[in-house]
Amino acid sequence: MEDVLSAVKSSNDDGSTFSIPTNNHMISEEHKLSFDEAINLAWSNDEWDLLSELVSSEGTPELFNYQHSLTGLTPLMVFAGRGRIGEMCMLLSFGADCNLRSKDGTTVLEIAERENQPEAAEIIKKHMDGSSSTEEQSILNKYLERVQPEIVDVVLIEQLIRKICTDSKDGGILVFFSGWDDINRAREKLLASSFFNNPSKFVIISLHSMVPTLEQKKVFKRPPPGCRKIVLSTNLAETAVTIDDIVYVIDTGRMKEKSYDPYNNVSTLQSSWISKASAKQREGRAGRCQPGICYHLYSKLRAASLPDFQTPELKRMPIEELCLQVFIFSNWRHKILVLINIILNDKMIKVKFVNIRICFEKLSNQINFKLFFFLVYLICFILYHFKLVLKVEKHPLNAISNLIQ
C-alpha cells in the first residue's frame, strides 16, 4: 500500500486524494470509562472482546492512543504485552504512537520485551526504525485517517489503473474484489471516467459466479492490438482459472467467506481479510506466462498480521446441514433408526428438533412429515414404555456419520 500511494500521488499534481479532514475529536467520559474497563479486562483477565470491538469501531487517533486513567497503558501496549500480533499490527497501521509511556515509564517496546513477546518486540522495532520512508509513512497515515481499510477504495483503484495504463502500453490488468457489489462499484467508476469509456481502447470484464458462462469465457480472449483488458474478479480467478495475458494484478486483500452467526442461528456471507496463502496465490496471477507486477492495497503491517491460512469451513460452519444432506440419501429404515437414536440420546433435541424438521421439509417433499414424525414419536414412546433396548451410538452425529460408510 505504501508504494501504491506514493506512485499514485506522484501522478496527481493536486494531491486532493490524500487530503485530511480537520476533525478534533474529544474523548467523552463515556468513552474513557469504556476504554478503562476494556483495558482492565484484557490485561488482567485475557478478555479481549470489548477492547477489540472498541478499537475496531472507533477510528480516531485519540482513541487509538488512549491511556488508562490509572496505569497509563494504551491498547497498543496491552496487545503487544500479550502477544496479540494481529490487533497490534492493525493499531500500528492506523498510526498508533509507539513512543507513549505508561505511568511506570515503560514504552510499548519495553513492555513487549518484559512480557517475553519477541515477535511483537521485533515488529515494533522495525516500525520505530522506519522500515518505510518518512514520506511513505506520512502518506499512509493521511490515507488511513481518511478511509476505512475494510471498505474497498474504488477511487484509488481507478487512479492506480490509470497510472498503469499511462506508464505501460500493453498487458492485461486483474483486480481482485470481495464480491459483486464491489465489482459493480469499480465498473461504474471506470465507465464514468472519460479515460476508460472508450471501448476501442479498454475492454472491462466482470468475472463472478453470477455472470453467465458465455460472458465469463470472454476473459480468456486476447483483445485486439491497442486495446487493454481489465478484469474485475472475485477470488474465482485466484486458483480456478488462469488468464495467460494478465501482467498486472491489484489485490484489495478482501474476500467473502461463509460463517455462522450463533446469535441469530443463521449462516452469513461476510467480507473478511484474506490469508497470506491467498495473497501469494493472487500475486502469482501476475505474469503467469510472462513477467508481471502485483499491487497489494493494504499496508505492510496489515500483511504481517494476516493469518497463514483461512480457517477451514468445517470449523466456521455447523455441520447439521451436511448431516441432513447425507441423511436424505439413505434408505428409510436407516432414517427412522437414526431419528430414534437422536431423540433418545440428545438432550438438546428439544431445542433443535423444530429447526431440523424445517430443514427436512425444505430438503424433500416426498412424504408427509407430520405423519412421519408422529410415527417416530410413537415408536419412541413404545420403546421407552416397554424398556426395550436399542443399539445406539454415544452421540447422534456418530449415528448419522455411519450412513456415509
Secondary structure, 3 states (H helix, E strand, C coil): CHHHHHHHHHCCCCCHHHCCCCCCCCCCHHHHHHHHHHHHHHHHHCCCHHHHHHHHHCCCHHHHCCCCCCCCCCHHHHHHHCCCHHHHHHHHHCCCCCCCCCCCCCCHHHHHHHCCCHHHHHHHHHHHHCCCCHHHHHHHHHHHHHCCCCCCCHHHHHHHHHHHHHHCCCCEEEEECCCHHHHHHHHHHHHHCCCCCCCCCEEEEEECCCCCHHHHHHHHCCCCCCCEEEEEECCHHHHCCCCCCEEEEEECCEEEEEEEECCCCEEEEEEEECCHHHHHHHHHCCCCCCCCEEEECCCHHHHHHCCCCCCCHHHHCCCHHHHHHHHHCCCHHHHHHHHHHHHHHCCCHHHHHHHHHHHHHHHCCCCCHHHHHHHHHHHHHHHHHCCCCCCCCCCHHHHHHCCCC
